[in-house]
Amino acid sequence: MDDMKDLVVFLLVVLFFFLVPVFGLIYISSCKQAEIFNRKNGTEYPCSDFFWAGEQINSGSYEINLNQK
């Protein structure tokens, strides 16, 4: 039983050390996307909006730009 517990703890530690840097890099990337998008479109989206819905924000602005022309 202790072996199983040790394995679970080991897997959780490995997942933690893998997932935290990955999500950190994704969040930093979202901040850069938000900065560029805000500068280009005169908006004020925070990093978290681009972290969760960046693709949707970008596709919506593309459709708006198509309709304006």
Secondary structure as the mmCIF struct_conf table of DSSP 4:
data_model
#
loop_
_struct_conf.conf_type_id
_struct_conf.id
_struct_conf.beg_label_comp_id
_struct_conf.beg_label_asym_id
_struct_conf.beg_label_seq_id
_struct_conf.end_label_comp_id
_struct_conf.end_label_asym_id
_struct_conf.end_label_seq_id
HELX_RH_AL_P HELX_RH_AL_P1 ASP A 2 ASN A 41
TURN_TY1_P TURN_TY1_P1 GLY A 42 GLY A 42
HELX_RH_AL_P HELX_RH_AL_P2 CYS A 47 GLN A 68
#
